[in-house]
Amino acid sequence: MRTLHHLPLSPACREVRLALAEKKLEAQLLGEESWADGDAFLRLNPAGTVPILVEEDGFAVPDRAAILEYLEESYPAPALLPGGPRARSEIRRLMVWFDTKFTGEVSQPVLYEKVDKRLLRLGPPDMGVVRAALARLREHLDYVSVLIDVRRWLAGEEFSYADVAAAAHLSCLDYLGDVPWAHHAAVREWYAKVKSRPSFRPLLTDNIPGMPPPRHYSDLDF
């Protein structure tokens, strides 16, 4: 069986998990403890980061973007980059939006302050940084609302990697109880559709020791 080196509250790793599940490809999840042998891990990815997808024959694909492109080329059905060149360019634009702009402004500061610092025992979170990131989150949710207002899914009429990217990031923040769903009804409705997909359900069972999610996290009718 293929394996996926991952971290549970990593948006990039969650994107890959969702993509694998959408394509009905099974993968054994290997958590942080699995790469205790640093040399072996670095042979898979010299950058020393996750996610890393390892096929059954040992072929390793590191990095979220490389993995998603690899999956689309190797396992094209169902398509997560559907449509023609223009449609795919919009999907890729939104993927970059969430994996660079949203990451830098929201996901990275929140997850570092509230999760990484706790796990690494680096002291309490800087709540000023968290509040600033969550203020920017509201701006991003406003933008997602605009997209949803004119499209069935984020990039068009079909579920795509754009939805995968957005849902992966929001699911991490939702695990921490930091998404103001009550103020963004359209985004909540879109997220409920994604959350109800079979590919999403394994994410709802994630549990970080000492950091349980809020009660609504696993509720499909939240």
KOLPAKOL-12516 format. One record per residue (C-alpha): x, y, z; residue number from 1. Coordinates in nm, 3 decimals, padded with zeros to 5 digits, m for minus. Layout:
residues N
((X,Y,Z),NUM)
...
This chain:
residues 222
((00.000,00.000,00.000),1)
((00.114,00.356,m00.068),2)
((00.199,00.570,00.233),3)
((00.163,00.937,00.315),4)
((00.396,01.109,00.559),5)
((00.185,01.380,00.715),6)
((00.097,01.600,01.009),7)
((m00.271,01.607,01.113),8)
((m00.316,01.985,01.140),9)
((m00.124,02.072,00.825),10)
((m00.335,02.227,00.546),11)
((m00.094,02.093,00.283),12)
((m00.122,01.739,00.419),13)
((m00.498,01.766,00.438),14)
((m00.512,01.873,00.074),15)
((m00.331,01.557,m00.026),16)
((m00.549,01.340,00.197),17)
((m00.862,01.487,00.040),18)
((m00.726,01.442,m00.312),19)
((m00.637,01.078,m00.246),20)
((m00.980,01.011,m00.101),21)
((m01.160,01.186,m00.389),22)
((m00.971,00.961,m00.630),23)
((m01.046,00.659,m00.408),24)
((m00.677,00.585,m00.356),25)
((m00.591,00.422,m00.026),26)
((m00.286,00.536,00.167),27)
((m00.144,00.447,00.505),28)
((m00.090,00.761,00.712),29)
((00.250,00.787,00.879),30)
((00.265,01.049,01.151),31)
((00.560,01.243,01.287),32)
((00.696,00.949,01.487),33)
((00.742,00.752,01.164),34)
((01.041,00.955,01.049),35)
((01.258,00.920,01.360),36)
((01.536,00.801,01.130),37)
((01.631,01.141,00.990),38)
((01.854,01.005,00.714),39)
((01.580,00.780,00.575),40)
((01.331,01.065,00.585),41)
((01.568,01.307,00.411),42)
((01.624,01.053,00.136),43)
((01.253,01.079,00.063),44)
((01.256,01.458,00.071),45)
((01.585,01.649,00.114),46)
((01.382,01.954,00.220),47)
((01.274,01.765,00.531),48)
((00.907,01.864,00.503),49)
((00.573,01.688,00.468),50)
((00.359,01.579,00.294),51)
((00.545,01.303,00.113),52)
((00.357,01.044,m00.091),53)
((00.536,00.710,m00.135),54)
((00.395,00.470,m00.391),55)
((00.398,00.093,m00.336),56)
((00.712,00.054,m00.548),57)
((00.898,00.309,m00.333),58)
((00.864,00.605,m00.569),59)
((00.843,00.917,m00.350),60)
((00.672,01.244,m00.438),61)
((00.739,01.525,m00.189),62)
((00.562,01.862,m00.166),63)
((00.189,01.931,m00.183),64)
((00.191,02.095,m00.528),65)
((00.401,01.818,m00.686),66)
((00.182,01.549,m00.528),67)
((m00.144,01.702,m00.650),68)
((m00.013,01.738,m01.006),69)
((00.123,01.381,m00.991),70)
((m00.213,01.246,m00.875),71)
((m00.399,01.431,m01.150),72)
((m00.166,01.300,m01.420),73)
((m00.140,00.945,m01.285),74)
((m00.500,00.896,m01.172),75)
((m00.706,01.134,m01.390),76)
((m01.053,01.015,m01.282),77)
((m01.228,01.183,m01.124),78)
((m01.070,01.504,m01.249),79)
((m00.984,01.761,m00.986),80)
((m00.845,01.994,m01.251),81)
((m01.151,01.977,m01.478),82)
((m01.238,02.179,m01.784),83)
((m01.028,02.352,m02.045),84)
((m00.716,02.567,m02.007),85)
((m00.906,02.872,m01.882),86)
((m01.103,02.675,m01.625),87)
((m00.788,02.504,m01.502),88)
((m00.605,02.835,m01.479),89)
((m00.874,02.965,m01.243),90)
((m00.846,02.652,m01.029),91)
((m00.468,02.694,m01.010),92)
((m00.507,03.064,m00.927),93)
((m00.724,02.982,m00.628),94)
((m00.493,02.701,m00.520),95)
((m00.208,02.952,m00.511),96)
((m00.431,03.203,m00.329),97)
((m00.498,02.963,m00.043),98)
((m00.152,02.807,m00.032),99)
((00.036,03.138,m00.034),100)
((m00.177,03.441,00.056),101)
((m00.421,03.264,00.290),102)
((m00.135,03.063,00.441),103)
((00.081,03.366,00.508),104)
((m00.198,03.587,00.640),105)
((m00.409,03.336,00.833),106)
((m00.319,02.966,00.855),107)
((00.051,02.991,00.930),108)
((00.034,03.250,01.210),109)
((m00.269,03.089,01.378),110)
((m00.136,02.733,01.363),111)
((00.211,02.839,01.475),112)
((00.086,03.038,01.770),113)
((m00.187,02.800,01.887),114)
((m00.049,02.457,01.789),115)
((00.322,02.455,01.708),116)
((00.427,02.663,02.007),117)
((00.228,02.438,02.238),118)
((00.364,02.113,02.094),119)
((00.721,02.247,02.093),120)
((00.680,02.404,02.439),121)
((00.773,02.750,02.316),122)
((00.545,02.933,02.554),123)
((00.195,03.076,02.527),124)
((00.053,03.204,02.197),125)
((00.092,03.568,02.107),126)
((m00.277,03.658,02.100),127)
((m00.204,03.983,01.920),128)
((m00.074,03.783,01.626),129)
((m00.374,03.549,01.646),130)
((m00.628,03.833,01.655),131)
((m00.466,04.002,01.355),132)
((m00.473,03.676,01.157),133)
((m00.837,03.610,01.245),134)
((m00.928,03.963,01.135),135)
((m00.772,03.883,00.798),136)
((m00.963,03.553,00.796),137)
((m01.289,03.748,00.789),138)
((m01.166,03.935,00.481),139)
((m01.083,03.604,00.309),140)
((m01.426,03.464,00.398),141)
((m01.583,03.771,00.241),142)
((m01.392,03.692,m00.079),143)
((m01.502,03.328,m00.072),144)
((m01.861,03.451,m00.032),145)
((m01.822,03.656,m00.350),146)
((m01.697,03.351,m00.541),147)
((m01.980,03.132,m00.415),148)
((m02.239,03.393,m00.507),149)
((m02.170,03.345,m00.880),150)
((m02.044,02.985,m00.891),151)
((m02.162,02.641,m00.783),152)
((m01.815,02.561,m00.649),153)
((m01.525,02.796,m00.584),154)
((m01.373,02.786,m00.932),155)
((m01.682,02.700,m01.136),156)
((m01.949,02.436,m01.180),157)
((m01.739,02.137,m01.071),158)
((m01.569,02.036,m00.748),159)
((m01.195,02.090,m00.791),160)
((m00.857,02.139,m00.627),161)
((m00.970,02.495,m00.548),162)
((m01.233,02.353,m00.312),163)
((m00.983,02.103,m00.176),164)
((m00.734,02.379,m00.092),165)
((m00.989,02.606,00.073),166)
((m01.151,02.325,00.272),167)
((m00.815,02.194,00.393),168)
((m00.720,02.534,00.537),169)
((m01.060,02.602,00.690),170)
((m01.079,02.255,00.842),171)
((m00.759,02.320,01.037),172)
((m00.894,02.651,01.166),173)
((m01.231,02.491,01.240),174)
((m01.054,02.225,01.449),175)
((m00.938,02.515,01.667),176)
((m01.285,02.671,01.670),177)
((m01.162,02.983,01.493),178)
((m01.396,03.013,01.193),179)
((m01.681,03.264,01.247),180)
((m01.941,03.059,01.060),181)
((m02.235,03.255,01.201),182)
((m02.124,03.564,01.010),183)
((m02.063,03.390,00.676),184)
((m02.370,03.183,00.593),185)
((m02.279,03.127,00.226),186)
((m01.934,02.997,00.313),187)
((m02.083,02.777,00.582),188)
((m02.325,02.626,00.329),189)
((m02.040,02.558,00.084),190)
((m01.825,02.408,00.360),191)
((m02.114,02.186,00.471),192)
((m02.132,02.046,00.116),193)
((m01.760,01.969,00.119),194)
((m01.777,01.834,00.473),195)
((m02.052,01.591,00.368),196)
((m01.840,01.434,00.093),197)
((m01.707,01.084,00.176),198)
((m01.352,01.208,00.113),199)
((m01.382,01.452,00.403),200)
((m01.505,01.216,00.671),201)
((m01.164,01.077,00.776),202)
((m01.056,01.432,00.863),203)
((m01.344,01.455,01.108),204)
((m01.193,01.174,01.317),205)
((m00.859,01.351,01.366),206)
((m00.773,01.417,01.728),207)
((m00.463,01.593,01.857),208)
((m00.373,01.463,02.207),209)
((m00.453,01.732,02.460),210)
((m00.623,01.947,02.195),211)
((m00.971,01.810,02.123),212)
((m01.177,01.988,01.855),213)
((m01.500,02.174,01.938),214)
((m01.819,01.968,01.939),215)
((m01.939,02.103,01.604),216)
((m01.621,01.999,01.424),217)
((m01.746,01.649,01.335),218)
((m02.110,01.753,01.297),219)
((m02.225,01.745,00.933),220)
((m02.520,01.967,01.017),221)
((m02.329,02.225,01.216),222)
